[in-house]
Amino acid sequence: MPFYHNSTFPTFFLTGVPGLEWAHAWISIPFCCLYLTALSGNTLILFVVFTEPSLHEPMYYFLSMLSTTDIGLCISTLVTVLGIFWVNAREISFNACLLQMFFIHLFTFMESSVLLAMAFDRFVAISNPLRYATILTHARIAQIGLAVITRGTVILTPLVLLLKRLSFCHSHVLHHSYCFHPDVMKLSCSDTKINSAFGLTAIISTAGVDSIFILLSYVLIICSVLNIASPEERKKAFSTCISHITAVAIFYIPLISLSFVHRFGKRAPPYVPTLIANVYLLIPPVMNPIIYSVKTKQIQKAMLKRVCSKGSHI
């Protein structure tokens, strides 16, 4: 295990799947499939939304934001994860590690913010359908998108810069196949109380606050739906939320599971938290396009229209 002394800007060593190094080539096969599914699925969603005029509505613009963050998450981890599995490329420089960490956390925070924006979209569509188009104008959607990026950048920039003041004189072996803020922070031999407090504040002010407001949005949505007299209209209103509820679940449940494993799963085999950490960043990008393609008829029709139009040209 590599050790360095008095090194402020070290080279870190990423970890594959502990205890299963002999199977990295085989493990890479499902990971490659997941990455290909995520990248192709989200790219297809973006293509369909921007080329189909009938999908130029707030709901689908937010969906395209979600697909963009999912693509960003995949690209942020793809090189190091597959590099370890394919050629055992474990070394990563300090600055490259900080850069990867910044983008992983940025796209994670952005995904949380976009899910909140989508909850607000569903609330407006159900509780005030007549003013839906005037409330969520193109300009307002662009402002929300800019706010999502700005919020994540403002919160993460000091978080990453604070790591530059630390010294790393212990083991430089990280526990994941990508750079993660708590993982890097734990390797420092400096006082990390400020970093730890800032990291906790960042999580609470993003995913924590967003989850509370998403829950509040659905409480208000349920109240609005219950005021609808027609059972058919109630069912239709609830059905428009199914895709979003599922997307929220597949984002937050793996996040909570990973937290529980790190906190309470000390007796679990060492490869368990590593696999969960990798899958945690891949499940939302893989599943979101599938969920919206299966549950949203407008997306299905637009995709079929594109496929049929291409078939007619052959």
N, C-alpha and C positions, 0 to 999 in steps of 0.2 A: 504494500500500500504506500503510495508516494507521500512524503512529508517535505515541507519547505519551512524555512525559518526566516522571520523578519521580511516576509515578502508581502508588499502592499498590493501589487497587481500581479497575481499569480496566474498560472495556467490551471484550469479546473479539469477534472476527469469525470465524465458522465458515466452512468451505470446503466447497463442493459437490464436483463432480468436475472437477479442473483440466484445462483444455483441451477439456472437453466441456460448457461452460456453455450453449452454444447448444442442446444436446440434453436439458437438465434436465427439460423437460416430458415428453419421451418416456421418459427414464430413470425418471421417477416412476411410470410405469404398472406395470412389473414389481415395483417396490418396494411399491406399493399392494397388488398381488396377494399379495405375500409377507406383508405385515402382516396383511391380511385372513385369509389362510390360517392364520397363526400364532395370531391372537387367537381366531378361530372354532374352530379345532381344539383348542386348549388349554382353552377354555371348555367345549366339548363333553365333553372328557375329565373335567373337574371335575364337570360336571352328572351324567354317567353314573355316576361313582364314588360320589358322595354320594346319589344317588337309587336306586341298585340295591343292595339288601341283600346279594346274592351277592358283591359286590365290596368289602364291608367287611372287608378283610383287609390285613395289613401291606404286602404288595407294592403294592397299589393305593392305599393311603394315601401311600406314598412316591412313587408315580406322580403323585398329585394335588399333592404338594409340588413335583415337577419342573415340572408344568404351571403352577403358581403363579409360580415363578421365571421361567419363559419368558414369561408374560404381563407380569410386571414389567419384564423386559428390553425387550420390545417397546414398552411405554408410555414407558419412560425415554428412548428415542431417537426415537420416532415424530414428536413435535411439531417438533423441530429439523430432522430429515432431510427430512420432507415440506414443512416451511416453506421450506427452501432451494430445493427442487426446484420448488415451486409459485409462490412469491411472492418468492424471493430474500431471505428474512428471515434475514440473516446475523448480526445483532447479538445478543449475549447478555451480560447483566450478570455481574459477578464472582461475586456470591452465587448467582445462578441457575446459573451454570456449575459452581460447587462442589456445589450440590445435585444437579444432573444427574449429575455425576461420581460422587458418593457412591452414588447408586442404581444406576448402571450397574455399578460395581465390586462393590457389595453383592450384586446379583442374580447376577453372574458367580461370585463366591465361594460364594454359596449354592448355585448349580447344581453346582459342584464338590463341595461337601459332601453334597448330596443324592445325587449319583452314587456317592459313597463309602458312604453309608447303604444305598443299593440293592444295592451289592456285598456288604455285610455281610448284608443280608436274604437274598440268593441263597446265600451261604455257610451260613447257619444252616438254611435250607430244605433244602439238599442234604446237609449233613454231619450234621445233627441234627434230622430231620423230626419225630420224636416230641415234642420239646421246643420246636418252633417257636412254637406259640401261647403257651407259658408264658414264653419268652424275650422275644418281641416282643409284649408286651401293649399295649393302647391307651395306658396311662399312659407306658410306655417310649417309644412312638412320639412322643407329645406332647413328652416330654423331649428326644428327638433333634431334633424340629422347633424347639424353643426354643433348643437348643444351636447349631443351624445359624444362626439369626438373630443370636444373641448373639455368636457367634464373628466373623461378618462385621462386625457393628457395632463391636465392640471393636477390631478390627484397622484398620478404615477411619476411625474418628473422628479419631485423632491424625494419620493420613495426610492427611486433608483440612484439619485445623486448622493443620498445619505450613505449608500453602500460604499461609495468611493473613499469615504473618510476612515473606513475600517481597515484593520490589518489582518492578514490571514497567515497565521504561523502554525496551524495544526494541519490535519489531513485535508487535502483539497479534493477529496472524492465525494461527489454529489450522489444523492440517492435516487435520482431520476435520470431519464434519457434526454432531459431538457433542463434549462435553468429556471428554477422556481424560487421566488423571493425568500420564503422561510428556510428553504434548503440551503441557499447560499449564506444567509445570515447566521445560521447555526455553526458554520465552519470558522467564523471569525473569532479571534482571541481578544478582540476589543470589547468595550462595553456596548451592548446592542439594545439597551433599554429604550432609547429613542426610536431606533429602527422598529423594534417590536411594537411599541405603542402606535407609531405611525402606520405600520402595516395593519394592525387591528382596526384603527380608525378608518383606513381606506376600505377595508372589507365591509365594515358596518355602514359607512356612508354610501356605499354602492349597492352591493348585493343585499345587504341587510335592509336598507331603506326601500330599495326597489321591491323586495318581496312583500314588505308590509303594505306598500301602496298597491301592488298587484292584488293582494288579498282584499284590500279595501275596495278596489275597483269591482271585484266580483261580488262583494256584498251588495254594493249599489246596483250592479247589473241584475242580481237575483231579485232585489226589491222592485226594480223596474219591470222585470219580466212577470212577476207575480201580480202586477197591476194591469197586465194585459188580459182582457176578458176571454179571448178566443184561445182554446187549448192548442189549436193548430199554429197560431201565431207564436204562442209560448215555445212550442217545440222547435219552430223555425228559428226563433231568436237564440235559444240555447244551442242549436246545432251550429250556428256561426261561431261559437266560442270553443267548440271541441278541439279543433286543431291547435288553438293558442294554449288552452289548458294543458294539452299533451306536451307541447313545446316547453312550457314552464316546468312541467314535471321532469322531463328528461334533462333539463338544465340543472335544477336544484337538487334532485334526488341523488345523482352521482356525487355532487359537491358535498352534500351532507354525509353520504356514505364514506367518502374519502376522509373527511374530518373524523368520523367515528373510528375508522381503521387506524389512523395515525394516533388517536388518543387512547383507544381501548384494545387495539389489536396487536399488542406487543408480543403475544404468544403465537401469532399467525406466522406462517413461513415468510421469509423475507421477500419472495417474489410476489406475494399477494398485494401489498400496497403499491408496488411498482406497476403491476398490471392494471390495477384499478385507476392509478394516476394517469396512465396512458389512455385507457378506455374513456376516462372522464372527459378528456379533451376531444375525443373522437365521436362519442355517442351523439351529442347535439348536431354537429355538422353532417353526420351520416343520416340521422333519423328525420331531421327537419324537412328536407326536400321530399322524403317518402311520405311523411304525415300530410303535408300540404298538397301533395299530388293525389293522394288517396282520398282525403277528406274534402277537398275543395273542387267542386264541379267545374268552376270557371277555369281553373288551372288545367284540369283534365281536358276540357274542350279545346283550350288554346294549344295544348301539346298535340292532341290528335289532329287539330287543324294544320299545325306545322308539319307533322309527319305525312299527312295526306297530300299536302301541297308539294312536298319534296318528292313523294311517290309519283305524282302526276307528271313531274318534270323528267322523271327517269325514262 
